[in-house]
Amino acid sequence: MDFIDLKAQQKRIRDKIDAAIARVLDHGGYILGPEVRAFESQLAAFGEAKLALSCANGTDAVVLPLMAWGIGPGDAVFCPSFTFAATAEVVPWTGATPVFVDILPDTYNMDPAHLERAIDGVLREGQLKPAAVIAVDLFGQPADYPKIAEICRRHGLKLLADSAQGFGCTLDGHHPLHWADAAATSFFPAKPLGCYGDGGAVLTNAADLWNRMDSLRIHGKGEDKYDNVVIGMNSRLDSIQAAVLIEKLAIFAEEIVLRNTVADRYGRELAGAVDVPTVISGGVSVWAQYTIETDDRDGLAAHLKTKGVPTAAYYPKPLHMQTAYKAFPVGGNGLPVSEAKAARVLSLPMHPYLDEQTQDMIVQAVREFA
Ligand SMILES: Cc1ncc(COP(=O)(O)O)c(C=O)c1O
């Protein structure tokens, strides 16, 4: 049994993927070829954006908007601690300081009230200037964008959606970009919309932001890449990966429905035995992870392993407790929810093609232990 079975999807569209890759080999435009432009416009349309800009990975997709906004030394960027390192990692790259914010206990996403306290704390101390918020769509579900965007508006902060796990999620029918200034995603193979290597993209409605990021991803180009007007980087999506993504995007909407069918079934079958996930009211998750909670997380993981069920603990240690990040400030009086959740969460196998028989086996193994 796979934790995320990528082979089932590949079997379904293998002929289309083979043909798409063959087309790239035939025309030979491996870098920024026609597939990249086509994919960018299809991705923008899917994510309710005017524009999309592809890049080399999801980490670059998070840093590119920060760089383009001129975030730098003296700026505070507020982000959750209960997330993958990439969310916060890029902030010190720009010279700015990440300020960690706690999460809501039911959705694992940024707690707007705690964000407000963190901003007030930074303003009171007067050392840093609040500049931006990175909200994460953890495990695939949208953060509370209406509340977070209102706080950002009031304080004049940029809002970036780190939708690396959540691309395709919606809240009241809208994608995160409806509220955010930019949304970043990752095409790491295991992500809900993944390619066969590394890739990422930023979605935005702002043409000036897109232009600045387009310059940054090509060594800070001006007229061309031999005219360098700002310090940039090299961050491109390969044409072969774009060709693969075009085929995967074509079935993505259907796969989101399948993911929700699997998640709903888990929810029904596991309720009572363990704590099952809650989705924000009005939200549709893309279920990058199906994460349950239990007091004896490590015991349950060990038991499931003996039954051949792979699991993962995302995330066993919040970032503010990690060696690399513990010197950075935390908002309010600490992050008790992030710390408590890190000890309780366990993610179960989840992908759109998880069949009922396999799922029954997983459910039975969880129930046995519980
Ligand atoms: C929340 C979050 N942000 C950013 C990233 C970075 O994406 P990538 O691995 O493509 O650089 C990931 C995924 O790994 C992620 O889960």
The ligand as an SDF file (V2000), in Angstrom:
LIG
                    3D

 16 16  0  0  0  0  0  0  0  0999 V2000
    3.2620   24.5840    2.9090 C   0  0  0  0  0  0  0  0  0  0  0  0
    4.3710   24.3990    1.9110 C   0  0  0  0  0  0  0  0  0  0  0  0
    4.9930   25.4810    1.4160 N   0  0  0  0  0  0  0  0  0  0  0  0
    5.9780   25.3800    0.5060 C   0  0  0  0  0  0  0  0  0  0  0  0
    6.3920   24.1460    0.0320 C   0  0  0  0  0  0  0  0  0  0  0  0
    7.5520   24.1030   -0.9000 C   0  0  0  0  0  0  0  0  0  0  0  0
    7.3330   23.4380   -2.0810 O   0  0  0  0  0  0  0  0  0  0  0  0
    8.5410   22.7320   -2.8690 P   0  0  0  0  0  0  0  0  0  0  0  0
    8.8550   21.4760   -2.1590 O   0  0  0  0  0  0  0  0  0  0  0  0
    7.9890   22.5210   -4.2380 O   0  0  0  0  0  0  0  0  0  0  0  0
    9.6890   23.6850   -2.8790 O   0  0  0  0  0  0  0  0  0  0  0  0
    5.7500   22.9860    0.5010 C   0  0  0  0  0  0  0  0  0  0  0  0
    6.0460   21.6470    0.0020 C   0  0  0  0  0  0  0  0  0  0  0  0
    6.9420   20.9680    0.0600 O   0  0  0  0  0  0  0  0  0  0  0  0
    4.7370   23.1150    1.4760 C   0  0  0  0  0  0  0  0  0  0  0  0
    4.1280   22.0460    1.9770 O   0  0  0  0  0  0  0  0  0  0  0  0
  1  2  1  0
  2  3  1  0
  2 15  2  0
  3  4  2  0
  4  5  1  0
  5  6  1  0
  5 12  2  0
  6  7  1  0
  7  8  1  0
  8  9  2  0
  8 10  1  0
  8 11  1  0
 12 13  1  0
 12 15  1  0
 13 14  2  0
 15 16  1  0
M  END
$$$$
